[in-house]
Amino acid sequence: VGLEIGADDYIVKPFHPRELLARVKTVMRRAEPRSAHRDEDHPAHDGVVYSFDGMTADTGRMQLTDRDGGRVDLTSGDFRLLTVFLDAPQRVLSRDAIMDRLNGATWSPLDRTIDNQVARLRKKIERNASDPELIKTVRGIGYTFSAEVQRK
């Protein structure tokens, strides 16, 4: 329930102190302010427009337009995750690869919050989040973005 209402992570008892420390460090890293030079971090995404499944993602505006032309309300994290998928359509991306692309080298192998981020993104872009067509799970590996993507 906590994850469904927006928590980034949780831990159940009994737990190993090493796991607790790793999770706390991960949450602390995510809480650190991003670089003021965002465009330098992702220069290839400055003003790129992607089209997929009748939707349009404008990276310059950080805006997603749905199939009916309406705006989809995405957080910056949702939009960054979507951009990771749009950069690698029809390729299987492991959770580790996704976290690396989202956070650089600042992630923990125990961090499974990517699954929660994918679930939130699915609710916003899929026609039916319980039977996803765009972001498919590849059991034991990660995810793949199955739609054809055009980059403008």
Disulfide bonds with the S-S distance in Angstrom:
none
